[in-house]
């Protein structure tokens, strides 16, 4: 079984809620403005072309169906031969 890999989170992407949950320091700092992404963006940079991203899935499925069809034809042929 493959080993699970955990991705590290960058410190740049902290939201205000995460920053507030961090331990408070002894000095007061001015609130940061414009350092976080606006709510609702979700970090997406644009529309993703799923056909291009998952092209290998279509190739693998096509290969799987071809192999399954060949195996089914072999089973039917063996059924007639063995009888």
Order of alpha helices (4+ residues) and beta strands (2+ residues): alpha-alpha-alpha
